[in-house]
Every structure is written in structure tokens, then in C-alpha cells.
Amino acid sequence: MKRERLDMEFIFRASPTIIYNFVTTPSCLVRWYCIEVDITNDAYTFYWQGSSESAILIDDIEDERVRFIWDDADDPNEFLEFRLYKSDITNETVLEITDFCDSDEVQEVKDLWHTLMIELKKECGG
């Protein structure tokens, strides 16, 4: 199955620092992304109902970017990335997400991220 790269942008009123904490700390991740997360050094294990996935944090620039490589990824060039910056025009925070999925799952994965972003906005106030 062909893999697709997805690049999505979401606008937040919350600061990059707040959103950065929500994508890196266990107490915040469980509020919008997963039901449990274990972190040992740079190894993250995310748990959802009936499943889990492990990833290695390979890039971490505070308040700017977080990039994970999934342990079970077939392609070493695939990753999950959260990139943060302030819009010069509106002064809002832009969260860019890069993810990969099978070509027949593109809409499903986009819908999932949109749902997750609704939850994240509720949790971080913005």
C-alpha cells in the first residue's frame, strides 16, 4: 500500500509554550491524545483502548518542534511532527502536524486529527 504524507495546520489562541507542554508531557497528553503514556528517556509508549504504540523522540526544540519516529514504522523517513510558531499577522499560534498513513486512510486520519485538535483546544483554552 502506498504511504501518504499529511501536512495539516491548526490555529490556536494558546501560546506555543502551552501547546508544547500538551504535546510532550504525560499529564497533558492523556487529556487529548491517549489514555496513558509512559516516557523513559526519549522513548514514549502511547496507550489507547486496546492498543499501544512506541516512538522515539528524535527532535525536541522547546516551544518550536517535536518529532517522533514510530518503532514499528516500515519507512525510516516517516515521522510524527508537531511544529509551533506564532503568526506574524494574527499573533495566534500555528500548530503544524506532519503524519503518514496508507493512501486509503487519508480522510480517516485527517478526520482523527481534526477531532483531536478539537479536544486539544478545549483542554489548552484555545
Summary of the structure (lengths in Angstrom):
residues: 126
radius of gyration: 14.2
end to end distance: 36.8
largest distance: 43.0
contacts: 348
relative contact order: 0.27
helix: 28%
strand: 44%
